[in-house]
Amino acid sequence: MSERDDILQAVYEVILDRKGALPESSYTASLLHKGIDKILKKIGEEATEVIIAGKGGIREEIIYETADLFFHTLILLGHYDIAPRDVYDELRRRFGTSGHVEKANRNGR
């Protein structure tokens, strides 16, 4: 397992642990308690912040906002009990395939 896998998996495991916690105990527990609509709204906000940071071109802001987006995406995965490994497997499946070919195959599903 790579260092990247380790930190994403570690954060994911904390998120799973917080699923059963009281909403007052942590931000993550609170967000999970509020439900899918709030989680999705937060991901939308974070994605917008990544776009703004990307437009600004300041490296540190792009990194910071992307970390927020990754974190909130992990909360979504945790909400549905989808392990990061499942996303890695999908990326591995696509690796080496032209984006045009992959999209055409996806549209054929």
Backbone as CSV, one residue per row, in Angstrom:
resi,resn,N_x,N_y,N_z,CA_x,CA_y,CA_z,C_x,C_y,C_z
1,MET,0.850,-1.176,0.000,0.000,0.000,0.000,0.897,1.240,0.000
2,SER,0.571,2.216,-0.833,1.405,3.411,-0.916,1.041,4.404,0.182
3,GLU,1.892,5.409,0.330,1.639,6.462,1.320,0.309,7.149,1.039
4,ARG,-0.010,7.373,-0.235,-1.281,8.015,-0.588,-2.448,7.160,-0.124
5,ASP,-2.363,5.867,-0.385,-3.424,4.961,0.058,-3.549,5.001,1.572
6,ASP,-2.435,5.008,2.249,-2.443,4.961,3.709,-3.210,6.126,4.309
7,ILE,-2.961,7.354,3.874,-3.617,8.498,4.496,-5.093,8.542,4.126
8,LEU,-5.427,8.253,2.900,-6.844,8.242,2.532,-7.587,7.140,3.280
9,GLN,-6.972,5.988,3.401,-7.592,4.894,4.143,-7.716,5.241,5.623
10,ALA,-6.683,5.864,6.170,-6.718,6.239,7.589,-7.836,7.248,7.857
11,VAL,-7.964,8.238,6.998,-9.040,9.229,7.165,-10.393,8.542,7.019
12,TYR,-10.517,7.666,6.029,-11.763,6.931,5.809,-12.152,6.127,7.049
13,GLU,-11.188,5.473,7.665,-11.482,4.672,8.862,-11.972,5.541,10.012
14,VAL,-11.421,6.739,10.146,-11.921,7.673,11.168,-13.360,8.067,10.842
15,ILE,-13.627,8.322,9.572,-14.988,8.683,9.153,-15.961,7.558,9.513
16,LEU,-15.583,6.316,9.224,-16.454,5.180,9.576,-16.680,5.114,11.077
17,ASP,-15.643,5.377,11.828,-15.750,5.378,13.284,-16.718,6.459,13.760
18,ARG,-16.739,7.581,13.091,-17.597,8.699,13.488,-19.061,8.482,13.094
19,LYS,-19.333,7.502,12.231,-20.717,7.256,11.823,-21.606,6.960,13.020
20,GLY,-21.069,6.291,14.016,-21.855,5.937,15.185,-21.744,6.918,16.335
21,ALA,-20.999,7.995,16.130,-20.767,8.957,17.210,-21.890,9.980,17.287
22,LEU,-21.997,10.617,18.417,-22.977,11.685,18.592,-22.608,12.875,17.708
23,PRO,-23.604,13.531,17.119,-23.320,14.659,16.233,-22.516,15.769,16.903
24,GLU,-22.679,15.929,18.203,-21.962,16.979,18.927,-20.477,16.654,19.099
25,SER,-20.113,15.399,18.871,-18.746,14.971,19.172,-17.723,15.384,18.129
26,SER,-18.150,15.601,16.877,-17.192,15.986,15.847,-17.919,16.560,14.636
27,TYR,-17.163,17.295,13.849,-17.700,17.842,12.598,-18.161,16.705,11.689
28,THR,-17.351,15.672,11.567,-17.682,14.554,10.688,-18.959,13.865,11.139
29,ALA,-19.080,13.580,12.430,-20.291,12.946,12.947,-21.505,13.835,12.692
30,SER,-21.332,15.130,12.869,-22.420,16.079,12.633,-22.866,16.050,11.176
31,LEU,-21.909,16.074,10.261,-22.233,16.063,8.841,-22.920,14.748,8.449
32,LEU,-22.390,13.637,8.930,-23.019,12.344,8.641,-24.432,12.282,9.204
33,HIS,-24.630,12.836,10.370,-25.946,12.834,11.012,-26.954,13.672,10.210
34,LYS,-26.485,14.741,9.582,-27.377,15.619,8.811,-27.852,14.978,7.521
35,GLY,-27.144,13.964,7.049,-27.621,13.196,5.911,-26.998,13.551,4.574
36,ILE,-27.451,12.811,3.582,-26.849,12.847,2.254,-26.959,14.214,1.590
37,ASP,-28.083,14.905,1.756,-28.218,16.207,1.099,-27.173,17.194,1.602
38,LYS,-26.922,17.196,2.897,-25.924,18.099,3.475,-24.517,17.701,3.025
39,ILE,-24.256,16.393,2.962,-22.955,15.913,2.499,-22.720,16.357,1.052
40,LEU,-23.717,16.166,0.204,-23.585,16.539,-1.200,-23.436,18.050,-1.374
41,LYS,-24.161,18.822,-0.579,-24.033,20.281,-0.628,-22.601,20.693,-0.284
42,LYS,-22.046,20.042,0.716,-20.676,20.356,1.138,-19.680,20.005,0.034
43,ILE,-19.877,18.873,-0.628,-18.987,18.498,-1.733,-19.082,19.536,-2.853
44,GLY,-20.286,19.992,-3.149,-20.460,21.029,-4.169,-19.722,22.304,-3.802
45,GLU,-19.823,22.707,-2.537,-19.121,23.902,-2.070,-17.610,23.729,-2.212
46,GLU,-17.123,22.567,-1.810,-15.682,22.318,-1.869,-15.194,22.244,-3.316
47,ALA,-15.981,21.657,-4.195,-15.599,21.595,-5.614,-15.507,22.999,-6.199
48,THR,-16.453,23.851,-5.826,-16.418,25.240,-6.284,-15.163,25.945,-5.782
49,GLU,-14.783,25.685,-4.536,-13.575,26.301,-3.978,-12.316,25.806,-4.689
50,VAL,-12.315,24.538,-5.123,-11.176,24.028,-5.906,-11.110,24.760,-7.246
51,ILE,-12.255,24.975,-7.858,-12.292,25.690,-9.135,-11.750,27.104,-8.976
52,ILE,-12.190,27.785,-7.940,-11.723,29.152,-7.697,-10.216,29.164,-7.428
53,ALA,-9.757,28.214,-6.607,-8.314,28.126,-6.323,-7.541,27.819,-7.601
54,GLY,-8.070,26.924,-8.412,-7.405,26.598,-9.672,-7.316,27.799,-10.591
55,LYS,-8.363,28.572,-10.617,-8.358,29.784,-11.435,-7.329,30.781,-10.906
56,GLY,-7.190,30.858,-9.583,-6.227,31.770,-8.976,-4.794,31.326,-9.164
57,GLY,-4.584,30.026,-9.307,-3.265,29.495,-9.607,-2.269,29.499,-8.456
58,ILE,-2.749,29.713,-7.235,-1.831,29.702,-6.092,-1.739,28.270,-5.566
59,ARG,-0.563,27.697,-5.701,-0.327,26.283,-5.397,-0.877,25.871,-4.035
60,GLU,-0.552,26.612,-2.979,-0.963,26.249,-1.621,-2.484,26.235,-1.478
61,GLU,-3.166,27.176,-2.125,-4.630,27.219,-2.068,-5.240,26.034,-2.808
62,ILE,-4.653,25.691,-3.932,-5.143,24.528,-4.694,-4.998,23.264,-3.848
63,ILE,-3.859,23.098,-3.207,-3.632,21.921,-2.360,-4.624,21.900,-1.203
64,TYR,-4.781,23.019,-0.520,-5.678,23.099,0.637,-7.114,22.774,0.248
65,GLU,-7.581,23.390,-0.820,-8.975,23.178,-1.232,-9.195,21.766,-1.776
66,THR,-8.193,21.222,-2.452,-8.316,19.844,-2.943,-8.364,18.865,-1.777
67,ALA,-7.590,19.124,-0.734,-7.654,18.271,0.459,-9.057,18.310,1.067
68,ASP,-9.664,19.493,1.124,-11.041,19.606,1.624,-12.002,18.791,0.761
69,LEU,-11.832,18.880,-0.565,-12.703,18.123,-1.472,-12.515,16.625,-1.286
70,PHE,-11.263,16.176,-1.183,-11.000,14.757,-0.935,-11.666,14.314,0.362
71,PHE,-11.503,15.111,1.417,-12.068,14.771,2.719,-13.582,14.613,2.642
72,HIS,-14.237,15.575,2.038,-15.698,15.505,1.983,-16.179,14.395,1.048
73,THR,-15.387,14.087,0.020,-15.706,12.943,-0.839,-15.566,11.640,-0.055
74,LEU,-14.564,11.562,0.817,-14.434,10.382,1.676,-15.630,10.249,2.616
75,ILE,-16.182,11.359,3.065,-17.391,11.295,3.896,-18.541,10.702,3.086
76,LEU,-18.685,11.112,1.831,-19.709,10.526,0.964,-19.498,9.019,0.824
77,LEU,-18.256,8.627,0.560,-17.968,7.194,0.438,-18.303,6.470,1.734
78,GLY,-17.938,7.059,2.868,-18.237,6.454,4.156,-19.725,6.339,4.404
79,HIS,-20.467,7.342,3.986,-21.928,7.310,4.140,-22.507,6.061,3.475
80,TYR,-21.966,5.719,2.321,-22.448,4.558,1.568,-21.614,3.295,1.786
81,ASP,-20.661,3.342,2.714,-19.776,2.198,2.971,-19.040,1.736,1.715
82,ILE,-18.579,2.690,0.955,-17.759,2.409,-0.229,-16.320,2.712,0.154
83,ALA,-15.488,1.707,0.128,-14.083,1.877,0.523,-13.305,2.622,-0.557
84,PRO,-12.330,3.422,-0.163,-11.470,4.073,-1.161,-10.873,3.057,-2.133
85,ARG,-10.591,1.860,-1.651,-10.021,0.806,-2.499,-10.909,0.554,-3.734
86,ASP,-12.232,0.672,-3.570,-13.137,0.473,-4.705,-12.921,1.545,-5.780
87,VAL,-12.641,2.759,-5.352,-12.359,3.836,-6.296,-10.999,3.591,-6.957
88,TYR,-10.016,3.179,-6.161,-8.694,2.864,-6.725,-8.816,1.766,-7.780
89,ASP,-9.626,0.740,-7.484,-9.807,-0.358,-8.434,-10.426,0.138,-9.737
90,GLU,-11.374,1.058,-9.633,-11.986,1.618,-10.843,-10.970,2.422,-11.639
91,LEU,-10.136,3.197,-10.949,-9.086,3.942,-11.652,-8.093,2.997,-12.319
92,ARG,-7.744,1.908,-11.622,-6.839,0.914,-12.218,-7.466,0.287,-13.465
93,ARG,-8.768,0.024,-13.390,-9.468,-0.569,-14.536,-9.382,0.364,-15.745
94,ARG,-9.483,1.649,-15.501,-9.465,2.634,-16.581,-8.058,2.967,-17.068
95,PHE,-7.062,2.730,-16.240,-5.695,3.138,-16.551,-5.227,2.509,-17.858
96,GLY,-4.670,3.328,-18.717,-4.164,2.832,-19.994,-5.216,2.806,-21.087
97,THR,-6.432,3.197,-20.740,-7.512,3.256,-21.722,-7.735,4.716,-22.083
98,SER,-7.852,4.982,-23.348,-8.131,6.344,-23.790,-9.398,6.860,-23.121
99,GLY,-9.385,8.111,-22.732,-10.569,8.720,-22.141,-11.764,8.673,-23.077
100,HIS,-11.510,8.807,-24.374,-12.595,8.728,-25.346,-13.189,7.327,-25.389
101,VAL,-12.331,6.324,-25.363,-12.794,4.930,-25.381,-13.551,4.606,-24.092
102,GLU,-12.986,5.024,-22.957,-13.637,4.749,-21.668,-15.015,5.392,-21.621
103,LYS,-15.131,6.608,-22.085,-16.427,7.299,-22.066,-17.414,6.607,-23.006
104,ALA,-16.966,6.185,-24.164,-17.848,5.475,-25.094,-18.328,4.163,-24.463
105,ASN,-17.413,3.453,-23.774,-17.803,2.211,-23.112,-18.801,2.462,-22.008
106,ARG,-18.622,3.563,-21.278,-19.522,3.914,-20.177,-20.911,4.226,-20.707
107,ASN,-20.977,4.916,-21.829,-22.275,5.271,-22.406,-23.012,4.039,-22.903
108,GLY,-22.287,2.967,-23.137,-22.901,1.727,-23.594,-23.451,0.863,-22.474
109,ARG,-23.277,1.285,-21.223,-23.741,0.486,-20.080,-25.236,0.411,-20.045
